[in-house]
C-alpha cells in the first residue's frame, strides 16, 4: 500500500517556496517583500503569506518595520558567526554520538546522500536550490538528529540559508566544499567519529571565514 502523504497547507507551501527563493539567492538580502505582489505570484491570499512571513521573521530570515513592511534580512558577520557557533555546539555532539553508533545501513544512507551531493557539486552550472538541498541532506544523514534536536538544528540552518546562497555562488567555495565533503565521507566510512567532528568543524570554520571576507569586501 502506498504511503499516505498529507498535502501541504497553503502556509506550508508558501513558507517552503519563500525559503527556496532565499536559499537560492533569488530573493536577495535587503530586498522588499511586497505582500500583494507575492500573493499574486504564488496564487494565494495574503493570510497564508502573512503567516509564512511571520515565521521567517521569527527565524531571522526576514525583518519587519512599520511603514516599510517586510524585507529579506541583510547579512551581517556577527549574525553569521553566532549561527555557526550555535550549530557547532549541537553538531559536534550529534556527529560524535551518531558515528560511534552508526550501522552499516546508516553508512549506506550517508553514501547515497554523498553521491547526490557530489553530482550537484560537479555540475557545470549548479542549481543553488538543488545544491543547498543536497548539502543539507548529506549533513543530516551524518548527524541523524532526533526530533527535538532536528527542530533546533533546522531553525539554525534555515536562518543561514541566505549566507549559504552567497557561499554557493562562488565556484571556488563549491570546489573546496566538495573536497571537504569527500574527507568527511571517508572518515564516516572508517567509523572515525573524532575525525568526523574535527572535519565538520573545519568545514564550518572555512565557510565562516570565506563569508566574512565576502561580507566585508
One Martini backbone bead per residue (centre of mass of N, CA, C, O) as a GRO file, in nm:
protein
  217
    1UNK     BB    1   0.096   0.036   0.023
    2UNK     BB    2   0.075   0.355  -0.009
    3UNK     BB    3   0.185   0.635   0.116
    4UNK     BB    4   0.055   0.877   0.305
    5UNK     BB    5   0.020   1.225   0.200
    6UNK     BB    6   0.002   1.520   0.321
    7UNK     BB    7  -0.095   1.803   0.221
    8UNK     BB    8  -0.015   2.107   0.186
    9UNK     BB    9  -0.046   2.392   0.301
   10UNK     BB   10  -0.039   2.710   0.211
   11UNK     BB   11   0.171   2.795   0.421
   12UNK     BB   12   0.381   2.571   0.364
   13UNK     BB   13   0.420   2.636   0.065
   14UNK     BB   14   0.513   2.929   0.103
   15UNK     BB   15   0.749   2.877   0.293
   16UNK     BB   16   0.910   2.691   0.103
   17UNK     BB   17   0.937   2.900  -0.130
   18UNK     BB   18   1.079   3.126   0.026
   19UNK     BB   19   1.320   2.958   0.111
   20UNK     BB   20   1.414   2.891  -0.173
   21UNK     BB   21   1.465   3.188  -0.263
   22UNK     BB   22   1.674   3.252  -0.048
   23UNK     BB   23   1.867   2.998  -0.090
   24UNK     BB   24   1.914   3.082  -0.411
   25UNK     BB   25   1.906   3.417  -0.434
   26UNK     BB   26   1.640   3.535  -0.551
   27UNK     BB   27   1.632   3.657  -0.267
   28UNK     BB   28   1.776   3.935  -0.157
   29UNK     BB   29   1.932   4.118   0.050
   30UNK     BB   30   1.692   4.378   0.128
   31UNK     BB   31   1.449   4.288  -0.010
   32UNK     BB   32   1.140   4.351  -0.083
   33UNK     BB   33   0.810   4.230   0.047
   34UNK     BB   34   0.535   4.229  -0.147
   35UNK     BB   35   0.237   4.100  -0.075
   36UNK     BB   36   0.066   4.135  -0.330
   37UNK     BB   37   0.272   4.020  -0.530
   38UNK     BB   38   0.323   3.746  -0.393
   39UNK     BB   39   0.034   3.640  -0.387
   40UNK     BB   40  -0.004   3.645  -0.693
   41UNK     BB   41   0.241   3.467  -0.768
   42UNK     BB   42   0.137   3.218  -0.569
   43UNK     BB   43  -0.183   3.196  -0.546
   44UNK     BB   44  -0.264   3.361  -0.280
   45UNK     BB   45  -0.340   3.479   0.000
   46UNK     BB   46  -0.238   3.686   0.265
   47UNK     BB   47  -0.257   3.492   0.503
   48UNK     BB   48  -0.034   3.270   0.447
   49UNK     BB   49   0.185   3.478   0.390
   50UNK     BB   50   0.192   3.620   0.665
   51UNK     BB   51   0.260   3.365   0.831
   52UNK     BB   52   0.526   3.301   0.687
   53UNK     BB   53   0.666   3.571   0.753
   54UNK     BB   54   0.658   3.537   1.060
   55UNK     BB   55   0.837   3.287   1.067
   56UNK     BB   56   1.084   3.419   0.927
   57UNK     BB   57   1.121   3.637   1.141
   58UNK     BB   58   1.176   3.441   1.382
   59UNK     BB   59   1.443   3.328   1.219
   60UNK     BB   60   1.579   3.592   1.060
   61UNK     BB   61   1.510   3.617   0.736
   62UNK     BB   62   1.321   3.852   0.817
   63UNK     BB   63   1.195   4.188   0.823
   64UNK     BB   64   1.017   4.442   1.024
   65UNK     BB   65   0.859   4.762   0.941
   66UNK     BB   66   0.705   5.030   0.983
   67UNK     BB   67   0.603   5.145   0.662
   68UNK     BB   68   0.785   4.900   0.508
   69UNK     BB   69   0.782   4.614   0.596
   70UNK     BB   70   0.914   4.353   0.432
   71UNK     BB   71   1.247   4.197   0.446
   72UNK     BB   72   1.528   4.081   0.364
   73UNK     BB   73   1.780   4.000   0.536
   74UNK     BB   74   2.063   4.107   0.624
   75UNK     BB   75   2.409   4.070   0.620
   76UNK     BB   76   2.606   3.954   0.909
   77UNK     BB   77   2.881   3.855   1.077
   78UNK     BB   78   2.766   3.821   1.363
   79UNK     BB   79   2.532   3.638   1.283
   80UNK     BB   80   2.693   3.419   1.148
   81UNK     BB   81   2.871   3.336   1.396
   82UNK     BB   82   2.641   3.258   1.584
   83UNK     BB   83   2.513   3.034   1.418
   84UNK     BB   84   2.775   2.857   1.390
   85UNK     BB   85   2.824   2.821   1.689
   86UNK     BB   86   2.556   2.677   1.755
   87UNK     BB   87   2.595   2.447   1.560
   88UNK     BB   88   2.851   2.330   1.688
   89UNK     BB   89   2.736   2.249   1.962
   90UNK     BB   90   2.541   2.036   1.829
   91UNK     BB   91   2.706   1.881   1.601
   92UNK     BB   92   2.935   1.756   1.761
   93UNK     BB   93   2.757   1.568   1.930
   94UNK     BB   94   2.603   1.425   1.705
   95UNK     BB   95   2.844   1.311   1.546
   96UNK     BB   96   2.974   1.144   1.765
   97UNK     BB   97   2.725   0.960   1.831
   98UNK     BB   98   2.652   0.866   1.546
   99UNK     BB   99   2.921   0.728   1.454
  100UNK     BB  100   2.952   0.534   1.696
  101UNK     BB  101   2.640   0.405   1.622
  102UNK     BB  102   2.667   0.307   1.346
  103UNK     BB  103   2.541   0.147   1.068
  104UNK     BB  104   2.555   0.013   0.764
  105UNK     BB  105   2.289   0.149   0.672
  106UNK     BB  106   2.376   0.439   0.751
  107UNK     BB  107   2.623   0.455   0.570
  108UNK     BB  108   2.467   0.410   0.308
  109UNK     BB  109   2.298   0.672   0.335
  110UNK     BB  110   2.541   0.861   0.316
  111UNK     BB  111   2.635   0.772   0.036
  112UNK     BB  112   2.384   0.863  -0.115
  113UNK     BB  113   2.403   1.162  -0.032
  114UNK     BB  114   2.689   1.204  -0.148
  115UNK     BB  115   2.625   1.141  -0.445
  116UNK     BB  116   2.424   1.375  -0.481
  117UNK     BB  117   2.618   1.601  -0.404
  118UNK     BB  118   2.837   1.546  -0.615
  119UNK     BB  119   2.653   1.595  -0.858
  120UNK     BB  120   2.589   1.892  -0.785
  121UNK     BB  121   2.893   1.994  -0.769
  122UNK     BB  122   2.975   1.889  -1.079
  123UNK     BB  123   2.817   2.091  -1.207
  124UNK     BB  124   2.866   2.349  -1.413
  125UNK     BB  125   2.559   2.477  -1.334
  126UNK     BB  126   2.447   2.498  -1.044
  127UNK     BB  127   2.175   2.460  -0.847
  128UNK     BB  128   2.127   2.615  -0.554
  129UNK     BB  129   1.886   2.454  -0.439
  130UNK     BB  130   1.996   2.167  -0.494
  131UNK     BB  131   2.259   2.205  -0.339
  132UNK     BB  132   2.137   2.273  -0.063
  133UNK     BB  133   1.973   2.011  -0.030
  134UNK     BB  134   2.212   1.810  -0.056
  135UNK     BB  135   2.379   1.924   0.175
  136UNK     BB  136   2.175   1.877   0.402
  137UNK     BB  137   2.133   1.570   0.362
  138UNK     BB  138   2.422   1.489   0.430
  139UNK     BB  139   2.436   1.603   0.717
  140UNK     BB  140   2.185   1.456   0.826
  141UNK     BB  141   2.291   1.163   0.777
  142UNK     BB  142   2.512   1.195   0.994
  143UNK     BB  143   2.358   1.320   1.251
  144UNK     BB  144   2.074   1.216   1.322
  145UNK     BB  145   1.843   1.380   1.444
  146UNK     BB  146   1.631   1.427   1.669
  147UNK     BB  147   1.344   1.596   1.681
  148UNK     BB  148   1.438   1.827   1.870
  149UNK     BB  149   1.714   1.878   1.735
  150UNK     BB  150   1.600   1.925   1.450
  151UNK     BB  151   1.447   2.186   1.507
  152UNK     BB  152   1.693   2.351   1.590
  153UNK     BB  153   1.871   2.300   1.342
  154UNK     BB  154   1.674   2.406   1.128
  155UNK     BB  155   1.670   2.696   1.228
  156UNK     BB  156   1.972   2.751   1.177
  157UNK     BB  157   1.977   2.680   0.878
  158UNK     BB  158   1.757   2.874   0.785
  159UNK     BB  159   1.907   3.135   0.891
  160UNK     BB  160   2.161   3.054   0.670
  161UNK     BB  161   2.069   3.048   0.369
  162UNK     BB  162   2.178   3.322   0.256
  163UNK     BB  163   2.473   3.254   0.307
  164UNK     BB  164   2.489   2.998   0.130
  165UNK     BB  165   2.415   3.133  -0.134
  166UNK     BB  166   2.674   3.302  -0.139
  167UNK     BB  167   2.874   3.066  -0.123
  168UNK     BB  168   2.770   2.903  -0.383
  169UNK     BB  169   2.839   3.140  -0.593
  170UNK     BB  170   3.129   3.024  -0.546
  171UNK     BB  171   3.319   2.794  -0.707
  172UNK     BB  172   3.547   2.768  -0.496
  173UNK     BB  173   3.365   2.678  -0.263
  174UNK     BB  174   3.250   2.424  -0.396
  175UNK     BB  175   3.522   2.280  -0.432
  176UNK     BB  176   3.606   2.279  -0.135
  177UNK     BB  177   3.354   2.138  -0.031
  178UNK     BB  178   3.396   1.874  -0.186
  179UNK     BB  179   3.660   1.792  -0.047
  180UNK     BB  180   3.547   1.794   0.244
  181UNK     BB  181   3.323   1.584   0.200
  182UNK     BB  182   3.514   1.353   0.125
  183UNK     BB  183   3.656   1.342   0.401
  184UNK     BB  184   3.405   1.283   0.566
  185UNK     BB  185   3.323   1.023   0.425
  186UNK     BB  186   3.578   0.864   0.499
  187UNK     BB  187   3.537   0.885   0.810
  188UNK     BB  188   3.266   0.747   0.821
  189UNK     BB  189   3.349   0.477   0.691
  190UNK     BB  190   3.575   0.435   0.928
  191UNK     BB  191   3.451   0.535   1.212
  192UNK     BB  192   3.574   0.837   1.277
  193UNK     BB  193   3.442   1.046   1.490
  194UNK     BB  194   3.659   1.264   1.557
  195UNK     BB  195   3.717   1.333   1.260
  196UNK     BB  196   3.437   1.432   1.186
  197UNK     BB  197   3.426   1.664   1.384
  198UNK     BB  198   3.678   1.812   1.280
  199UNK     BB  199   3.589   1.846   0.980
  200UNK     BB  200   3.323   1.998   1.032
  201UNK     BB  201   3.451   2.235   1.181
  202UNK     BB  202   3.634   2.325   0.945
  203UNK     BB  203   3.403   2.369   0.747
  204UNK     BB  204   3.266   2.598   0.903
  205UNK     BB  205   3.509   2.787   0.933
  206UNK     BB  206   3.557   2.829   0.630
  207UNK     BB  207   3.283   2.955   0.570
  208UNK     BB  208   3.305   3.198   0.757
  209UNK     BB  209   3.561   3.321   0.635
  210UNK     BB  210   3.452   3.360   0.347
  211UNK     BB  211   3.203   3.531   0.427
  212UNK     BB  212   3.343   3.758   0.577
  213UNK     BB  213   3.503   3.854   0.331
  214UNK     BB  214   3.254   3.908   0.154
  215UNK     BB  215   3.109   4.118   0.348
  216UNK     BB  216   3.376   4.317   0.354
  217UNK     BB  217   3.409   4.367   0.028
   0.00000   0.00000   0.00000
